[in-house]
Amino acid sequence: MGAVAEARSRASGAGSGVWILGEVVVFRSSPILACAAVVAACFHPFVVLSEEPSPQRKLGPGYDAYCTGVPRWLPRLRRRQPAITS
């Protein structure tokens, strides 16, 4: 499944957040850190209320299972164990 198996909403909020946090590190700026917090506070409800309902309606229980197994924003720090089928 590639990148979408590690975090669900990487393209929208996570990419912008990483960019802004990079600026915080480079410029050592508290105002930019505050901006990053505002961006995160805006992206989260947008994704939850606007982006996620559409695939849930289209895909139903399969998408619910996917959401249960894959974090929304931050990728896993360890690899998942493959499912054992017998």
C-alpha positions as CSV (number, residue, x, y, z in Angstrom):
1,M,0.0,0.0,0.0
2,G,3.0,2.3,0.1
3,A,2.9,5.7,1.8
4,V,-0.9,5.6,2.5
5,A,-0.3,2.6,4.8
6,E,1.8,4.8,7.1
7,A,-0.4,8.0,7.5
8,R,-3.7,9.0,5.9
9,S,-3.5,12.7,5.5
10,R,0.0,13.3,4.5
11,A,-0.6,15.4,1.4
12,S,-2.7,18.2,2.9
13,G,-1.7,19.1,6.4
14,A,1.4,17.1,7.0
15,G,3.3,18.5,4.1
16,S,2.5,22.1,5.0
17,G,3.2,21.5,8.6
18,V,6.7,20.0,7.9
19,W,7.4,23.0,5.6
20,I,6.5,25.5,8.3
21,L,8.3,23.6,11.1
22,G,11.4,23.6,8.8
23,E,11.2,27.4,8.7
24,V,10.9,27.4,12.5
25,V,14.2,25.5,12.7
26,V,16.0,27.6,10.1
27,F,14.9,31.0,11.3
28,R,14.5,30.1,15.0
29,S,11.3,32.0,15.1
30,S,8.6,31.9,17.7
31,P,6.1,33.7,15.5
32,I,6.5,31.1,12.8
33,L,6.0,28.4,15.4
34,A,2.7,30.1,16.3
35,C,1.8,30.2,12.6
36,A,2.4,26.4,12.5
37,A,0.1,25.9,15.4
38,V,-2.6,27.9,13.7
39,V,-2.2,26.0,10.4
40,A,-2.5,22.7,12.3
41,A,-5.6,23.9,14.1
42,C,-7.2,24.8,10.8
43,F,-6.1,21.7,8.8
44,H,-7.3,19.2,11.4
45,P,-11.1,20.1,11.4
46,F,-11.0,20.6,7.6
47,V,-9.7,17.1,7.0
48,V,-12.0,15.5,9.6
49,L,-15.1,17.3,8.5
50,S,-14.6,17.9,4.8
51,E,-12.1,15.3,3.3
52,E,-12.8,12.1,5.3
53,P,-16.6,11.8,5.0
54,S,-16.4,11.3,1.2
55,P,-14.3,8.2,1.1
56,Q,-16.2,6.9,4.1
57,R,-19.5,7.2,2.2
58,K,-18.1,5.6,-0.9
59,L,-16.1,2.8,0.7
60,G,-18.0,2.1,3.9
61,P,-16.7,-0.5,6.3
62,G,-13.5,-1.0,4.3
63,Y,-12.5,2.7,4.8
64,D,-13.5,2.4,8.5
65,A,-11.1,-0.6,8.9
66,Y,-8.4,1.4,7.1
67,C,-8.9,4.4,9.4
68,T,-8.6,2.1,12.4
69,G,-5.3,0.7,11.2
70,V,-3.6,3.8,9.8
71,P,-2.8,6.9,11.8
72,R,-4.3,10.2,10.5
73,W,-1.3,12.6,10.6
74,L,2.0,11.1,11.9
75,P,3.4,8.0,10.3
76,R,4.2,4.9,12.4
77,L,7.6,4.7,13.9
78,R,7.7,1.0,13.7
79,R,6.8,-1.5,11.0
80,R,3.5,-3.3,11.1
81,Q,3.8,-7.1,11.4
82,P,2.3,-8.9,8.4
83,A,-1.0,-10.7,9.0
84,I,-0.6,-14.4,9.5
85,T,-3.1,-16.4,7.4
86,S,-3.6,-20.0,7.9
